[in-house]
Amino acid sequence: MKIGIIGAGNIGGALTRLFTKVGHEVEVANSRGPKSLEALAKATGAKAQDIDAVVKDKDVIVVTIPLKNVPQIAAVVSLNAPTQAIIIDTCNYYPKQRDGRIGPIEEGLPESRWVELQLGRPVIKVFNTIYAAHLLEHGRPTGDAGRIALPLAGDDGAQKAKVVQLLDQIGFDAVDVGGIDESWRQQPGTPAYGADLDQAHLSLALAEASPARGSDWMA
Ligand SMILES: NC(=O)c1ccc[n+]([C@@H]2O[C@H](COP(=O)([O-])OP(=O)(O)OC[C@H]3O[C@@H](n4cnc5c(N)ncnc54)[C@H](OP(=O)(O)O)[C@@H]3O)[C@@H](O)[C@H]2O)c1
């Protein structure tokens, strides 16, 4: 698949490595421009691009930047991304440490619904629950006992099925959380967050989640 990754930090860098390793054609962008990504491009075979190019003609576009910066990339995504592209959102709301107050999320709007409103496109929420180092290093072959499962949420079942295949290729099982309205089950502070659970235990953790956002995760 042709995959464009917006953000080349902890998660974007790990996904660039993982997706190139299993044979996908990856282009990656950050805020400082392609020159700053030469080392990552050289190490992985991915193409460093500016953000306009990174969203063009892609099957999958991954948005993996600080949540507060999503409005900065909204025009590029809505103008240049193919309408049929799967848009993956890995972002988490960290109001105290990084993002400041985002009113609608504080009032209960799921983070990824807010992202969708900024981008004007539906998203699949996935990769937000696992530490970048674990994403890079803890993938296992299909069927391995204790293989980590990742929750994913989204309103388009066909897109989710393709993302589940992508997860399998890079070493992870999946659990379908439901639509974006249910995606609070995998947000920071929930039992699934950062827990590295297998499919059965992840399903239990998602069922136990509460929609109330804890005070650590509010501005
Ligand atoms: N770290 C984790 O373990 C982890 C786990 C799950 C989910 N997440 C979530 O995933 C997202 C990314 O996390 P991260 O840890 O990978 O972040 P990070 O290491 O801080 O990297 C952020 C990346 O986003 C780029 N960026 C920022 N604003 C941009 C813009 N306007 N246009 C293009 N690129 C831009 C940065 O580029 P420059 O460096 O050039 O500014 C950088 O490459 C966050 O929302 C985070 O909460 C993180």
The ligand as an SDF file (V2000), in Angstrom:
LIG
                    3D

 48 52  0  0  0  0  0  0  0  0999 V2000
    4.9180    8.5960   22.3000 N   0  0  0  0  0  0  0  0  0  0  0  0
    4.0770    7.5840   22.4590 C   0  0  0  0  0  0  0  0  0  0  0  0
    4.4740    6.5120   23.0010 O   0  0  0  0  0  0  0  0  0  0  0  0
    2.6660    7.6860   21.9610 C   0  0  0  0  0  0  0  0  0  0  0  0
    1.8770    6.5290   22.0320 C   0  0  0  0  0  0  0  0  0  0  0  0
    0.5880    6.5540   21.4960 C   0  0  0  0  0  0  0  0  0  0  0  0
    0.0690    7.7210   20.9570 C   0  0  0  0  0  0  0  0  0  0  0  0
    0.8340    8.8640   20.9480 N   0  0  0  0  0  0  0  0  0  0  0  0
    0.2180   10.0720   20.3600 C   0  0  0  0  0  0  0  0  0  0  0  0
    0.6070   10.1100   18.9780 O   0  0  0  0  0  0  0  0  0  0  0  0
    0.9020   11.4700   18.5950 C   0  0  0  0  0  0  0  0  0  0  0  0
    2.3830   11.5640   18.2260 C   0  0  0  0  0  0  0  0  0  0  0  0
    3.1420   11.2490   19.3690 O   0  0  0  0  0  0  0  0  0  0  0  0
    4.7410   11.1890   19.3370 P   0  0  0  0  0  0  0  0  0  0  0  0
    5.1610   10.7780   20.6770 O   0  0  0  0  0  0  0  0  0  0  0  0
    5.1710   10.4420   18.1390 O   0  0  0  0  0  0  0  0  0  0  0  0
    5.0810   12.7380   19.1390 O   0  0  0  0  0  0  0  0  0  0  0  0
    6.5120   13.4050   18.9730 P   0  0  0  0  0  0  0  0  0  0  0  0
    7.5950   12.4090   19.1890 O   0  0  0  0  0  0  0  0  0  0  0  0
    6.5030   14.6640   19.7610 O   0  0  0  0  0  0  0  0  0  0  0  0
    6.5520   13.7820   17.4080 O   0  0  0  0  0  0  0  0  0  0  0  0
    5.6240   14.6720   16.8680 C   0  0  0  0  0  0  0  0  0  0  0  0
    5.8670   14.7610   15.3750 C   0  0  0  0  0  0  0  0  0  0  0  0
    4.8450   15.5840   14.8300 O   0  0  0  0  0  0  0  0  0  0  0  0
    5.4500   16.5100   13.9400 C   0  0  0  0  0  0  0  0  0  0  0  0
    4.5920   17.6670   13.8080 N   0  0  0  0  0  0  0  0  0  0  0  0
    4.1640   18.5130   14.7830 C   0  0  0  0  0  0  0  0  0  0  0  0
    3.3650   19.4590   14.2390 N   0  0  0  0  0  0  0  0  0  0  0  0
    3.3240   19.2020   12.9180 C   0  0  0  0  0  0  0  0  0  0  0  0
    2.6990   19.8460   11.8380 C   0  0  0  0  0  0  0  0  0  0  0  0
    1.9350   20.9480   12.0110 N   0  0  0  0  0  0  0  0  0  0  0  0
    2.8750   19.3570   10.5830 N   0  0  0  0  0  0  0  0  0  0  0  0
    3.6570   18.2460   10.3870 C   0  0  0  0  0  0  0  0  0  0  0  0
    4.2800   17.5820   11.3990 N   0  0  0  0  0  0  0  0  0  0  0  0
    4.1140   18.0730   12.6430 C   0  0  0  0  0  0  0  0  0  0  0  0
    6.7850   16.8090   14.5730 C   0  0  0  0  0  0  0  0  0  0  0  0
    7.6330   17.3850   13.6200 O   0  0  0  0  0  0  0  0  0  0  0  0
    8.8570   18.3530   14.0770 P   0  0  0  0  0  0  0  0  0  0  0  0
    9.7140   17.5240   14.9960 O   0  0  0  0  0  0  0  0  0  0  0  0
    9.5060   18.7160   12.7920 O   0  0  0  0  0  0  0  0  0  0  0  0
    8.2020   19.5140   14.7830 O   0  0  0  0  0  0  0  0  0  0  0  0
    7.2070   15.4010   15.0080 C   0  0  0  0  0  0  0  0  0  0  0  0
    7.7820   14.7060   13.9210 O   0  0  0  0  0  0  0  0  0  0  0  0
    0.5520   12.3420   19.8070 C   0  0  0  0  0  0  0  0  0  0  0  0
   -0.7690   12.8330   19.6480 O   0  0  0  0  0  0  0  0  0  0  0  0
    0.6490   11.3780   20.9840 C   0  0  0  0  0  0  0  0  0  0  0  0
   -0.1710   11.7710   22.0660 O   0  0  0  0  0  0  0  0  0  0  0  0
    2.1240    8.8550   21.4220 C   0  0  0  0  0  0  0  0  0  0  0  0
  1  2  1  0
  2  3  2  0
  2  4  1  0
  4  5  1  0
  4 48  2  0
  5  6  2  0
  6  7  1  0
  7  8  2  0
  8  9  1  0
  8 48  1  0
  9 10  1  0
  9 46  1  0
 10 11  1  0
 11 12  1  0
 11 44  1  0
 12 13  1  0
 13 14  1  0
 14 15  2  0
 14 16  1  0
 14 17  1  0
 17 18  1  0
 18 19  2  0
 18 20  1  0
 18 21  1  0
 21 22  1  0
 22 23  1  0
 23 24  1  0
 23 42  1  0
 24 25  1  0
 25 26  1  0
 25 36  1  0
 26 27  1  0
 26 35  1  0
 27 28  2  0
 28 29  1  0
 29 30  1  0
 29 35  2  0
 30 31  1  0
 30 32  2  0
 32 33  1  0
 33 34  2  0
 34 35  1  0
 36 37  1  0
 36 42  1  0
 37 38  1  0
 38 39  2  0
 38 40  1  0
 38 41  1  0
 42 43  1  0
 44 45  1  0
 44 46  1  0
 46 47  1  0
M  CHG  2   8   1  16  -1
M  END
$$$$
